[in-house]
């Protein structure tokens, strides 16, 4: 029987995922204009770019979500996480535990997250959901084969942050040697949960990128370039944003502020 921890006020947080499971239609939104409708790119998807964009002086529109809420959030300890069921079969119990009605947006988001975390890996894919700091570290060490893996994330260096603006690459992007890597994305759930994934034998490149916005804001960005996209879904949002198709060319993206990339080497 699960031991209940003291229930605090939990609030669901929603995050855009940059991974092969993104929904096919999420790259566009409908905007009404002059009595008609046309499709326009969702600004939040301005995170994708090409390998040949990695040069000093490059200018591009980029969306970085703020990190104010994330700064006050932490992963549960293993004891805390293990005291709460994490299974779609226990969803009715969980909704009652967190005081959400079964028809609420929070309930639907929780169900989506739980089912995503329960999907089986395919081929050489490695994936899991981390509900505690200890479980994330254990899996990172096991996947990467090192005792002390390095972790990187994008950092916003200004307190007054603009979500969407034009940035300039202020230095030549610095490549970080990464023979093995694992990316972890935040999921919509009442407490912090990471969906982590990697691919055996797939070559990825990781870059640190110094950015300055039009308003003077500075960001230490982390960019990941997936060099082999041959196994990706043809409807992946990256292809809708950049064009192309699976295997046609590498796809790069900036890591959101609350996401992590674990590396086997510095």
VOBA-1610 file (N, C-alpha, C; in pm, whole numbers, padded with zeros to 5 digits, always signed):
BEGIN
Unk+00084-00121+00000Unk+00000+00000+00000Unk+00087+00124+00000Unk+00051+00221-00084Unk+00129+00343-00096Unk+00109+00430+00027Unk+00221+00486+00075Unk+00214+00580+00186Unk+00191+00719+00133Unk+00089+00786+00177Unk+00059+00920+00129Unk+00153+01022+00192Unk+00200+01115+00111Unk+00272+01228+00166Unk+00172+01339+00189Unk+00213+01438+00268Unk+00124+01550+00293Unk+00089+01620+00163Unk-00038+01636+00133Unk-00081+01694+00007Unk-00071+01846+00014Unk+00009+01902-00073Unk+00021+02046-00084Unk-00067+02092-00201Unk-00065+02220-00229Unk-00141+02270-00343Unk-00062+02247-00471Unk-00107+02154-00553Unk-00040+02123-00679Unk-00109+02199-00791Unk-00031+02247-00887Unk-00088+02315-01002Unk-00026+02259-01129Unk-00108+02222-01224Unk-00053+02164-01346Unk+00022+02268-01428Unk+00132+02226-01485Unk+00214+02313-01567Unk+00223+02250-01705Unk+00210+02329-01811Unk+00209+02277-01947Unk+00336+02319-02019Unk+00397+02225-02093Unk+00522+02252-02160Unk+00515+02202-02304Unk+00575+02278-02400Unk+00585+02225-02536Unk+00695+02121-02541Unk+00671+02008-02602Unk+00772+01904-02614Unk+00843+01915-02747Unk+00972+01904-02745Unk+01050+01899-02868Unk+01105+01759-02880Unk+01025+01669-02935Unk+01066+01530-02950Unk+00980+01467-03058Unk+01011+01343-03094Unk+00944+01279-03207Unk+00799+01244-03179Unk+00752+01269-03057Unk+00613+01237-03025Unk+00522+01357-03035Unk+00573+01472-03081Unk+00490+01591-03092Unk+00374+01567-03187Unk+00260+01626-03157Unk+00141+01601-03237Unk+00154+01663-03375Unk+00104+01595-03482Unk+00122+01640-03618Unk+00072+01781-03644Unk-00037+01822-03584Unk-00095+01950-03617Unk-00049+02064-03530Unk+00047+02038-03441Unk+00081+02141-03343Unk+00170+02251-03399Unk+00215+02239-03523Unk+00303+02340-03578Unk+00228+02463-03625Unk+00097+02458-03633Unk+00021+02569-03686Unk-00096+02603-03597Unk-00140+02727-03605Unk-00261+02766-03536Unk-00344+02850-03631Unk-00475+02853-03610Unk-00564+02931-03695Unk-00580+03071-03638Unk-00562+03170-03724Unk-00583+03309-03686Unk-00684+03371-03781Unk-00791+03428-03724Unk-00894+03492-03805Unk-00847+03632-03844Unk-00862+03664-03971Unk-00821+03796-04018Unk-00907+03835-04137Unk-00964+03958-04131Unk-01045+04011-04239Unk-01158+03918-04279Unk-01221+03858-04180Unk-01335+03772-04207Unk-01299+03635-04256Unk-01171+03608-04280Unk-01130+03476-04327Unk-01032+03415-04230Unk-00981+03299-04266Unk-00886+03231-04179Unk-00762+03195-04258Unk-00646+03216-04198Unk-00524+03167-04260Unk-00439+03104-04152Unk-00342+03023-04193Unk-00259+02951-04097Unk-00129+03028-04074Unk-00094+03037-03949Unk+00028+03108-03911Unk+00104+03023-03811Unk+00237+03026-03821Unk+00320+02947-03731Unk+00304+02993-03588Unk+00286+02899-03497Unk+00282+02930-03354Unk+00420+02981-03314Unk+00429+03101-03255Unk+00560+03155-03215Unk+00640+03060-03126Unk+00572+02980-03044Unk+00641+02890-02953Unk+00721+02783-03026Unk+00698+02766-03157Unk+00771+02666-03234Unk+00892+02725-03305Unk+00923+02850-03279Unk+01044+02913-03334Unk+01165+02874-03250Unk+01194+02746-03250Unk+01310+02693-03179Unk+01395+02605-03271Unk+01347+02579-03392Unk+01416+02489-03484Unk+01507+02566-03578Unk+01620+02503-03616Unk+01711+02566-03712Unk+01794+02457-03780Unk+01876+02498-03878Unk+01960+02405-03952Unk+02105+02412-03902Unk+02181+02309-03931Unk+02322+02305-03892Unk+02397+02423-03952Unk+02364+02459-04077Unk+02436+02569-04142Unk+02398+02706-04087Unk+02308+02712-03988Unk+02277+02838-03920Unk+02375+02868-03807Unk+02462+02774-03776Unk+02550+02787-03660Unk+02676+02868-03696Unk+02661+03000-03698Unk+02777+03085-03726Unk+02762+03218-03653Unk+02874+03282-03627Unk+02878+03411-03561Unk+02799+03514-03642Unk+02710+03588-03574Unk+02633+03692-03641Unk+02499+03647-03694Unk+02469+03518-03686Unk+02339+03468-03732Unk+02227+03537-03654Unk+02123+03580-03723Unk+02007+03643-03660Unk+01884+03557-03687Unk+01803+03532-03584Unk+01682+03453-03602Unk+01584+03481-03489Unk+01455+03467-03523Unk+01350+03479-03422Unk+01348+03351-03340Unk+01351+03365-03206Unk+01352+03248-03118Unk+01255+03271-03005Unk+01186+03165-02966Unk+01094+03168-02852Unk+01157+03095-02735Unk+01175+03166-02625Unk+01221+03104-02501Unk+01116+03130-02392Unk+01052+03025-02344Unk+00957+03042-02234Unk+01032+03088-02110Unk+00966+03166-02026Unk+01029+03215-01904Unk+01054+03104-01805Unk+01142+03129-01709Unk+01176+03028-01609Unk+01138+03070-01469Unk+01049+03171-01453Unk+01012+03218-01320Unk+00948+03109-01236Unk+00849+03038-01295Unk+00781+02933-01220Unk+00871+02813-01196Unk+00953+02781-01297Unk+01039+02664-01286Unk+01143+02681-01175Unk+01186+02805-01152Unk+01288+02829-01051Unk+01243+02787-00912Unk+01111+02782-00890Unk+01058+02746-00759Unk+01008+02601-00754Unk+01043+02522-00856Unk+00995+02385-00865Unk+01113+02289-00853Unk+01089+02176-00790Unk+01195+02077-00776Unk+01138+01939-00802Unk+01228+01846-00833Unk+01188+01707-00842Unk+01162+01654-00702Unk+01067+01563-00690Unk+01043+01497-00562Unk+01161+01407-00528Unk+01175+01375-00401Unk+01272+01274-00362Unk+01217+01137-00402Unk+01303+01036-00402Unk+01256+00902-00438Unk+01146+00855-00343Unk+01164+00880-00213Unk+01064+00838-00116Unk+00930+00906-00143Unk+00933+01036-00172Unk+00809+01108-00201Unk+00743+01054-00328Unk+00823+01038-00435Unk+00768+00991-00562Unk+00713+00850-00550Unk+00784+00763-00477Unk+00739+00625-00462Unk+00613+00612-00377Unk+00581+00717-00304Unk+00461+00713-00219Unk+00334+00749-00297Unk+00350+00789-00424Unk+00235+00828-00506Unk+00230+00738-00629Unk+00117+00678-00658Unk+00103+00595-00778Unk+00135+00678-00902Unk+00198+00613-01001Unk+00226+00679-01129Unk+00190+00580-01239Unk+00059+00566-01264Unk+00010+00468-01360Unk-00126+00512-01411Unk-00148+00494-01541Unk-00278+00532-01598Unk-00390+00446-01540Unk-00357+00325-01494Unk-00459+00240-01433Unk-00507+00297-01299Unk-00429+00386-01241Unk-00463+00447-01112Unk-00514+00590-01129Unk-00550+00627-01252Unk-00590+00765-01277Unk-00707+00811-01190Unk-00814+00731-01172Unk-00923+00777-01084Unk-00875+00810-00943Unk-00787+00724-00889Unk-00731+00751-00757Unk-00649+00880-00757Unk-00569+00899-00861Unk-00483+01017-00868Unk-00564+01146-00880Unk-00672+01141-00957Unk-00757+01260-00971Unk-00819+01297-00837Unk-00857+01196-00762Unk-00911+01222-00629Unk-00802+01275-00536Unk-00683+01219-00547Unk-00571+01260-00463Unk-00534+01406-00486Unk-00533+01448-00614Unk-00495+01585-00648Unk-00615+01679-00659Unk-00736+01626-00634Unk-00858+01707-00631Unk-00890+01769-00768Unk-00879+01688-00876Unk-00917+01731-01009Unk-01038+01651-01055Unk-01134+01716-01119Unk-01249+01644-01174Unk-01205+01568-01298Unk-01273+01458-01329Unk-01231+01373-01441Unk-01249+01438-01576Unk-01330+01546-01586Unk-01352+01615-01711Unk-01265+01741-01724Unk-01181+01767-01628Unk-01101+01889-01628Unk-00984+01879-01725Unk-00932+01993-01772Unk-00812+01993-01857Unk-00693+01927-01787Unk-00685+01945-01655Unk-00576+01883-01580Unk-00583+01731-01587Unk-00704+01676-01578Unk-00722+01531-01585Unk-00678+01477-01720Unk-00717+01548-01827Unk-00680+01503-01962Unk-00529+01510-01981Unk-00467+01616-01928Unk-00321+01630-01940Unk-00250+01520-01862Unk-00299+01489-01743Unk-00238+01383-01664Unk-00249+01248-01735Unk-00365+01220-01794Unk-00383+01094-01866Unk-00286+01085-01984Unk-00269+01195-02059Unk-00177+01197-02172Unk-00034+01170-02127Unk+00007+01235-02019Unk+00143+01216-01967Unk+00165+01072-01923Unk+00071+01016-01848Unk+00087+00879-01800Unk+00095+00779-01916Unk+00011+00797-02017Unk+00013+00705-02131Unk+00141+00721-02212Unk+00188+00846-02225Unk+00315+00870-02294Unk+00429+00798-02222Unk+00428+00805-02090Unk+00533+00743-02012Unk+00526+00590-02015Unk+00410+00535-02049Unk+00393+00389-02050Unk+00416+00328-02188Unk+00438+00410-02291Unk+00463+00357-02424Unk+00594+00278-02426Unk+00595+00167-02498Unk+00712+00083-02507Unk+00815+00144-02602Unk+00942+00121-02573Unk+01049+00168-02660Unk+01050+00088-02789Unk+01096+00152-02897Unk+01103+00084-03027Unk+01246+00088-03078Unk+01288-00023-03139Unk+01421-00028-03199Unk+01529+00001-03097Unk+01618+00094-03132Unk+01727+00129-03043Unk+01695+00244-02950Unk+01566+00278-02940Unk+01526+00390-02857Unk+01538+00357-02708Unk+01582+00455-02631Unk+01587+00445-02485Unk+01499+00556-02430Unk+01401+00522-02347Unk+01317+00627-02291Unk+01259+00584-02158Unk+01231+00681-02076Unk+01170+00657-01945Unk+01120+00790-01892Unk+01037+00784-01790Unk+00990+00905-01722Unk+01048+00908-01581Unk+01111+01018-01546Unk+01173+01034-01415Unk+01081+01116-01326Unk+01044+01059-01213Unk+00958+01128-01118Unk+01035+01174-00994Unk+01163+01141-00987Unk+01245+01184-00874Unk+01387+01211-00924Unk+01461+01289-00847Unk+01599+01320-00884Unk+01684+01194-00887Unk+01663+01106-00788Unk+01743+00983-00781Unk+01719+00894-00903Unk+01593+00881-00946Unk+01563+00795-01061Unk+01623+00852-01188Unk+01623+00985-01201Unk+01682+01046-01320Unk+01833+01024-01323Unk+01900+01043-01209Unk+02044+01023-01203Unk+02081+00877-01228Unk+02006+00784-01170Unk+02033+00642-01191Unk+02023+00605-01339Unk+01919+00653-01406Unk+01900+00621-01548Unk+02006+00689-01634Unk+02040+00814-01602Unk+02143+00885-01679Unk+02276+00812-01669Unk+02311+00767-01548Unk+02436+00694-01531Unk+02434+00562-01608Unk+02319+00493-01604Unk+02309+00366-01674Unk+02312+00381-01825Unk+02239+00478-01877Unk+02233+00499-02022Unk+02366+00549-02077Unk+02430+00642-02004Unk+02552+00705-02054Unk+02678+00629-02014Unk+02667+00542-01915Unk+02781+00460-01875Unk+02888+00535-01799Unk+02850+00641-01730Unk+02947+00718-01651Unk+02888+00744-01513Unk+02977+00761-01413Unk+02933+00783-01276Unk+02885+00927-01256Unk+02954+01022-01323Unk+02921+01164-01307Unk+02889+01227-01443Unk+02769+01204-01495Unk+02733+01264-01624Unk+02722+01416-01611Unk+02746+01486-01721Unk+02735+01631-01723Unk+02595+01668-01770Unk+02538+01773-01711Unk+02404+01816-01750Unk+02410+01961-01797Unk+02339+01991-01905Unk+02332+02126-01961Unk+02187+02169-01974Unk+02163+02300-01966Unk+02031+02354-01991Unk+02046+02498-02038Unk+01946+02550-02105Unk+01946+02689-02149Unk+01924+02781-02029Unk+01996+02893-02026Unk+01987+02987-01914Unk+01951+03127-01964Unk+01847+03185-01907Unk+01811+03324-01935Unk+01879+03411-01830Unk+01959+03506-01874Unk+02045+03581-01782Unk+01987+03714-01738Unk+01868+03750-01790Unk+01805+03876-01752Unk+01678+03850-01673Unk+01647+03939-01580Unk+01526+03923-01499Unk+01400+03960-01575Unk+01408+04061-01663Unk+01293+04101-01744Unk+01302+04033-01879Unk+01230+03921-01890Unk+01244+03835-02009Unk+01133+03858-02109Unk+01172+03867-02239Unk+01077+03875-02350Unk+01068+03737-02414Unk+00947+03682-02422Unk+00931+03544-02469Unk+00978+03524-02612Unk+00948+03619-02702Unk+00968+03598-02845Unk+01031+03722-02906Unk+01152+03709-02956Unk+01219+03822-03019Unk+01331+03773-03109Unk+01392+03867-03182Unk+01503+03834-03270Unk+01634+03832-03190Unk+01709+03724-03204Unk+01836+03710-03134Unk+01951+03706-03235Unk+02069+03747-03188Unk+02191+03740-03267Unk+02290+03647-03199Unk+02355+03561-03277Unk+02461+03475-03223Unk+02584+03563-03200Unk+02619+03586-03073Unk+02725+03681-03039Unk+02864+03621-03048Unk+02874+03490-03047Unk+03003+03422-03060Unk+02984+03302-03153Unk+03095+03249-03200Unk+03087+03126-03277Unk+03036+03015-03185Unk+02927+02946-03222Unk+02875+02840-03134Unk+02983+02739-03098Unk+02987+02701-02971Unk+03089+02609-02920Unk+03032+02468-02911Unk+03089+02377-02986Unk+03041+02239-02984Unk+03094+02167-02861Unk+03005+02091-02796Unk+03040+02011-02679Unk+03049+01865-02723Unk+03165+01805-02701Unk+03182+01666-02740Unk+03083+01578-02664Unk+03002+01503-02737Unk+02895+01424-02674Unk+02877+01291-02748Unk+02965+01192-02719Unk+02948+01061-02784Unk+02817+00994-02747Unk+02766+01025-02626Unk+02636+00976-02584Unk+02561+01091-02518Unk+02430+01097-02541Unk+02351+01202-02478Unk+02209+01153-02452Unk+02142+01217-02360Unk+02004+01185-02327Unk+01932+01317-02297Unk+01823+01343-02367Unk+01746+01466-02347Unk+01626+01438-02257Unk+01596+01532-02167Unk+01483+01518-02075Unk+01392+01639-02085Unk+01264+01616-02112Unk+01165+01721-02133Unk+01061+01718-02021Unk+01023+01836-01973Unk+00921+01844-01870Unk+00784+01807-01928Unk+00703+01741-01846Unk+00570+01696-01886Unk+00463+01768-01804Unk+00341+01770-01856Unk+00228+01831-01784Unk+00182+01735-01675Unk+00205+01774-01551Unk+00170+01689-01438Unk+00166+01775-01313Unk+00098+01732-01205Unk+00088+01815-01085Unk+00222+01840-01016Unk+00320+01752-01036Unk+00454+01776-00985Unk+00552+01751-01099Unk+00676+01786-01077Unk+00775+01783-01185Unk+00805+01640-01230Unk+00782+01615-01360Unk+00810+01486-01421Unk+00886+01512-01552Unk+00990+01434-01574Unk+01068+01447-01698Unk+01050+01324-01786Unk+01027+01347-01915Unk+01029+01242-02016Unk+01169+01245-02078Unk+01246+01140-02058Unk+01384+01135-02106Unk+01397+01033-02219Unk+01477+01067-02319Unk+01491+00975-02431Unk+01626+00992-02500Unk+01669+00886-02563Unk+01792+00885-02641Unk+01781+00776-02745Unk+01881+00764-02831Unk+01876+00666-02938Unk+02012+00598-02949Unk+02015+00467-02937Unk+02140+00394-02948Unk+02196+00408-03089Unk+02325+00442-03097Unk+02392+00448-03226Unk+02361+00571-03308Unk+02276+00662-03259Unk+02244+00782-03336Unk+02340+00895-03298Unk+02386+00965-03397Unk+02483+01071-03377Unk+02411+01205-03362Unk+02433+01268-03248Unk+02378+01401-03224Unk+02493+01496-03189Unk+02473+01624-03216Unk+02572+01726-03183Unk+02510+01826-03086Unk+02589+01870-02989Unk+02541+01963-02888Unk+02627+02089-02891Unk+02560+02205-02884Unk+02631+02333-02892Unk+02587+02426-02780Unk+02683+02506-02729Unk+02652+02620-02644Unk+02652+02743-02733Unk+02546+02825-02721Unk+02530+02938-02811Unk+02501+03065-02730Unk+02587+03164-02740Unk+02569+03292-02671Unk+02480+03381-02757Unk+02365+03421-02701Unk+02265+03498-02775Unk+02240+03633-02709Unk+02210+03732-02793Unk+02166+03862-02743Unk+02041+03903-02820Unk+01937+03940-02745Unk+01812+03980-02807Unk+01814+04125-02852Unk+01712+04162-02929Unk+01701+04299-02978Unk+01693+04399-02863Unk+01639+04356-02749Unk+01626+04445-02634Unk+01746+04439-02540Unk+01854+04372-02585Unk+01974+04361-02504Unk+01979+04240-02413Unk+01872+04165-02409Unk+01866+04047-02322Unk+01966+03942-02366Unk+02029+03875-02269Unk+02127+03772-02299Unk+02077+03634-02258Unk+02105+03537-02342Unk+02067+03398-02316Unk+02185+03308-02347Unk+02214+03215-02256Unk+02311+03109-02283Unk+02232+02989-02334Unk+02224+02977-02465Unk+02141+02873-02525Unk+02214+02741-02542Unk+02139+02633-02533Unk+02191+02499-02566Unk+02116+02451-02690Unk+02190+02421-02794Unk+02131+02371-02918Unk+02168+02226-02942Unk+02071+02147-02984Unk+02094+02005-03015Unk+02063+01982-03162Unk+02155+01918-03232Unk+02136+01885-03373Unk+02125+01734-03388Unk+02010+01689-03437Unk+01986+01547-03462Unk+02031+01518-03605Unk+02141+01446-03618Unk+02203+01428-03750Unk+02133+01322-03834Unk+02063+01232-03770Unk+01989+01127-03842Unk+01842+01134-03804Unk+01758+01179-03897Unk+01614+01190-03872Unk+01534+01087-03951Unk+01602+00984-03999Unk+01537+00887-04089Unk+01424+00810-04022Unk+01427+00798-03888Unk+01322+00723-03819Unk+01212+00814-03764Unk+01221+00944-03788Unk+01122+01037-03733Unk+00989+01026-03807Unk+00883+01067-03740Unk+00750+01072-03800Unk+00749+01179-03910Unk+00697+01149-04029Unk+00691+01249-04136Unk+00613+01374-04096Unk+00523+01361-03997Unk+00444+01475-03952Unk+00507+01550-03834Unk+00631+01517-03802Unk+00698+01587-03693Unk+00695+01737-03720Unk+00673+01815-03614Unk+00661+01960-03630Unk+00786+02023-03691Unk+00903+01963-03670Unk+01026+02020-03725Unk+01021+02029-03876Unk+00961+01927-03941Unk+00952+01929-04087Unk+00850+02031-04135Unk+00748+02057-04054Unk+00650+02158-04089Unk+00710+02298-04076Unk+00802+02314-03981Unk+00865+02444-03959Unk+00978+02467-04059Unk+01066+02366-04078Unk+01185+02383-04161Unk+01169+02332-04302Unk+01067+02249-04325Unk+01057+02179-04452Unk+01138+02050-04447Unk+01135+01975-04554Unk+01209+01850-04559Unk+01125+01732-04513Unk+01190+01619-04498Unk+01124+01494-04460Unk+01223+01407-04386Unk+01176+01298-04326Unk+01268+01213-04249Unk+01390+01170-04330Unk+01507+01192-04272Unk+01631+01152-04337Unk+01686+01248-04438Unk+01612+01355-04470Unk+01657+01445-04576Unk+01770+01537-04529Unk+01771+01573-04402Unk+01875+01660-04350Unk+01868+01661-04198Unk+01976+01702-04131Unk+01972+01712-03984Unk+01872+01819-03939Unk+01824+01805-03817Unk+01733+01903-03756Unk+01793+01947-03623Unk+01800+02079-03603Unk+01852+02134-03478Unk+01741+02209-03405Unk+01751+02218-03273Unk+01656+02297-03196Unk+01722+02346-03067Unk+01672+02458-03018Unk+01717+02508-02889Unk+01646+02430-02779Unk+01717+02407-02672Unk+01661+02338-02556Unk+01581+02438-02473Unk+01455+02409-02444Unk+01378+02498-02357Unk+01444+02513-02220Unk+01412+02622-02153Unk+01477+02657-02026Unk+01463+02546-01922Unk+01346+02481-01915Unk+01324+02382-01810Unk+01354+02239-01855Unk+01421+02224-01970Unk+01460+02092-02018Unk+01609+02070-01992Unk+01651+01943-01995Unk+01788+01907-01964Unk+01845+01818-02072Unk+01977+01827-02092Unk+02047+01728-02176Unk+02164+01675-02095Unk+02168+01543-02082Unk+02273+01475-02008Unk+02378+01423-02107Unk+02506+01442-02075Unk+02614+01404-02163Unk+02710+01309-02093Unk+02771+01221-02172Unk+02865+01125-02114Unk+03005+01182-02098Unk+03029+01296-02159Unk+03163+01354-02153Unk+03152+01505-02163Unk+03252+01576-02110Unk+03260+01721-02121Unk+03340+01759-02243
//
